[in-house]
Amino acid sequence: MKSVAWWVGVASLILLTLLCVCWEAFLAPLRPGGSALMLKALPLLAPLFGLLHERIRAFQWTSLLVLGYFCEGVVRAWSDSGRAQQLAVIEIVLSVILFASCLAYVRARRRTTQ
């Protein structure tokens, strides 16, 4: 049976990836018609298969990777306005959820293996 932390972690990673692509493609791009900044979603694809296969190392380094997205969300929530600011707040929420679920999953796995 999959743990809640695993489900939440995988779902929030996928949602954060989709948010990054949609944000810069058509929701609120820096330039009209889309921006190459949507490539910022590529690093989020790297840990996806590790998380799907429940590899503890993938959860560990995903918790570090997501901190960059949290920082970007904070900066853009502070400096942008309108729809971009709302999307930045969503990015902050998703990155905090992903970070917390990664920590919870690692902690649960460590308890079961000891």
C-alpha positions as CSV (number, residue, x, y, z in Angstrom):
1,M,0.0,0.0,0.0
2,K,1.3,3.4,-1.0
3,S,1.7,5.9,1.7
4,V,-0.1,9.3,1.7
5,A,3.3,11.1,1.6
6,W,4.2,9.2,-1.6
7,W,0.9,10.1,-3.3
8,V,1.1,13.7,-2.3
9,G,4.7,14.0,-3.3
10,V,4.2,12.5,-6.8
11,A,1.0,14.6,-7.3
12,S,2.6,17.9,-6.2
13,L,5.7,17.2,-8.4
14,I,3.5,16.7,-11.4
15,L,1.4,19.7,-10.7
16,L,4.4,21.9,-10.1
17,T,5.9,20.8,-13.4
18,L,2.6,21.5,-15.2
19,L,2.4,24.9,-13.5
20,C,5.9,25.9,-14.6
21,V,5.2,25.0,-18.3
22,C,1.7,26.5,-18.5
23,W,2.8,29.7,-16.6
24,E,5.5,30.5,-19.1
25,A,3.8,29.1,-22.2
26,F,0.4,30.9,-22.0
27,L,-0.9,31.8,-18.6
28,A,1.4,34.7,-17.8
29,P,4.6,34.6,-19.9
30,L,7.3,37.2,-19.6
31,R,7.0,37.9,-23.3
32,P,3.8,37.6,-25.4
33,G,3.5,34.3,-27.2
34,G,5.4,32.4,-24.5
35,S,8.9,32.4,-23.1
36,A,11.8,30.0,-23.0
37,L,11.7,30.3,-19.2
38,M,9.3,27.3,-19.4
39,L,12.4,25.2,-19.6
40,K,12.7,25.7,-15.9
41,A,10.3,22.7,-15.6
42,L,12.9,20.3,-17.1
43,P,14.8,19.7,-13.8
44,L,11.5,18.7,-12.2
45,L,11.2,15.8,-14.7
46,A,14.5,14.2,-13.5
47,P,13.3,12.9,-10.2
48,L,9.9,11.8,-11.4
49,F,10.7,8.2,-12.2
50,G,12.6,7.9,-8.9
51,L,9.6,9.1,-7.0
52,L,7.3,6.8,-9.0
53,H,9.6,3.8,-8.1
54,E,9.8,4.9,-4.5
55,R,13.5,5.4,-4.4
56,I,14.4,7.1,-1.2
57,R,17.4,9.0,-2.7
58,A,15.1,10.6,-5.3
59,F,12.9,11.9,-2.5
60,Q,16.0,13.2,-0.6
61,W,17.4,15.2,-3.5
62,T,13.9,16.4,-4.7
63,S,13.5,18.0,-1.3
64,L,16.7,20.1,-2.1
65,L,15.7,20.7,-5.7
66,V,12.3,22.1,-4.9
67,L,13.8,24.9,-2.7
68,G,14.9,26.7,-5.8
69,Y,11.3,26.8,-7.0
70,F,10.2,28.0,-3.6
71,C,12.7,30.9,-3.8
72,E,11.5,31.8,-7.4
73,G,7.9,31.8,-6.2
74,V,8.7,34.1,-3.3
75,V,10.7,36.5,-5.5
76,R,8.0,36.6,-8.2
77,A,5.1,36.9,-5.7
78,W,6.9,39.9,-4.2
79,S,7.9,41.6,-7.5
80,D,5.2,40.6,-10.0
81,S,1.6,41.7,-10.0
82,G,-1.7,40.3,-11.4
83,R,-1.9,36.8,-12.7
84,A,1.8,36.2,-12.4
85,Q,1.7,37.0,-8.7
86,Q,-1.2,34.5,-8.2
87,L,0.7,31.8,-10.1
88,A,3.8,32.5,-7.9
89,V,1.7,32.0,-4.8
90,I,0.5,28.7,-6.2
91,E,4.1,27.8,-6.9
92,I,5.0,28.5,-3.3
93,V,2.2,26.4,-2.0
94,L,3.1,23.4,-4.3
95,S,6.8,23.6,-3.5
96,V,6.1,23.6,0.3
97,I,3.7,20.6,-0.1
98,L,6.3,18.8,-2.2
99,F,9.1,19.6,0.3
100,A,7.0,18.4,3.3
101,S,5.8,15.3,1.6
102,C,9.4,14.3,0.6
103,L,10.5,14.8,4.2
104,A,7.6,12.8,5.5
105,Y,8.2,10.0,3.0
106,V,11.9,9.7,3.9
107,R,11.1,9.8,7.6
108,A,8.5,7.1,7.3
109,R,10.8,4.9,5.2
110,R,13.6,5.3,7.7
111,R,11.3,4.2,10.5
112,T,10.2,1.0,8.7
113,T,13.8,0.0,7.8
114,Q,15.2,0.4,11.3
